[in-house]
Amino acid sequence: MRGNTLVGITIVGLLLAAVVGAGAWWFLDHYQRQTREVRSGLSPEAQRNPLLAAERFLRRIGIPSESISGREQLLQPPLEPGLLLVHHLGPSLPLERQQALLEWVRRGGHLVITVEQAWDEDAGSGGHRLLDELEVQLLVIDLDERRKGTLPVPFPGLSNPLQIAFDPERVLVDLTDDDSSGHLLRYPLGEGQVTVLSDNRFLTNDAIGDHDHALLLALMAEGQERAWLLYSSNMPSLATLVWRHAPQLVISGLLLSLMLIWRLTLHTGPLLSGGVVGRPSLREHLQAAAGYLWRTDRARQLFHSSRQSIEQEWCRRHPLLERLNRKRRCEWIAGRTDLAAEEVEQALYGEYREQGAFIRATGLLQRLADNRGQRRSGGRERAVGGS
């Protein structure tokens, strides 16, 4: 029994091995390994930074490099010497900032800049204070298309000139030396130097690998311990500056804003009903006004003025009231209103020492003002005997 089991397992194993072998043979017979090179578009980083390939090349040859956007390295040069390559020089620096930049060069820095504007004969300037101080100008000439291509550029220490695809229509001229012209001019300053280029397209991502372009970059960085590639000299936005120098402040502000929004969604106590509040009645107005006047201690003066005006109005409409004493006058007025004689007397002549009584008297006075003797008896008015 045991032998039969072992034979069965062996047969199953052989069958599985045969299936796997047949599958492998079929796969290798129908497929073969090949290497294909697929070109893709530029990465977002390369689209933003035209000197990205130059930065990576310098790192590959052992020079720590950093691509930077903004004018910070121009306004505040690095503390240590190195290669500072500026893709777009931008507007002139303030005079004190320019002198600080040149002082950094004198301490051993190597500044590489490119002339962007042609020389203006009328203004007598190249459009940038630093280029005017170096006394270099750019001339733009028209050439035949057939003459365009790589240009031989001599470089100190090399027996053969470098082949660089400079734009042949852009030529630099040193105003201090009539015999010095070309596409690359060098100006030693102290322990460092300034290199001026007629154009720098050969240093960008799509051209750095052509001809001797990478070699020229390596020669310009020779002897420097690090390099800064300034691919944009535009002033960064305020948001960029805040994030660059105080990211903790930005994060704290965002968290605080989220907490404030969350807190505003909370409420305490019952919700107010959405019903429309009706207009207050005249009596409510009088009570509110009376309460306010009582609290501001102006009640007595204004109330006495009002009651005198109402009493005079009654007497003007009914001259016989002038001949009646106070009691008879109140009875006569009460007979022509819906008030009792005691209420009329309280409204016209009473004294008030607390707010509630004052409010009630104000209401009575308003009722007297509304009536003014419109209600009449059937016959002619007749005088009530006076005292």
Secondary structure by P-SEA (a helix, b strand, c coil): caaaaaaaaaaaaaaaaaaaaaaaaaaaacbbbbbbbbbbcccaaaaaccaaaaaaaaaaaccbbbbbccccccccccccccbbbbccccccccaaaaaaaaaaaaabbbbbbbbcccccccccccccaaaaaabbbbbbbbbccccccbbbbbbccccccccccccccbbbbccccccccccbbbbbccccbbbbbccccccccccccccaaaaaaaaaaccccbbbbbcccccccaaaaaaaccaaaaaaaaaaaaaaaaaaaccccccccccccccccaaaaaaaaaaaaaaacaaaaaaaaaaaaaaaaaaaaccccccccaaaaaaaaaaaccccaaaaaaacbbbbccaaaaaaaaaaaaaaaaccccccccccccccccc
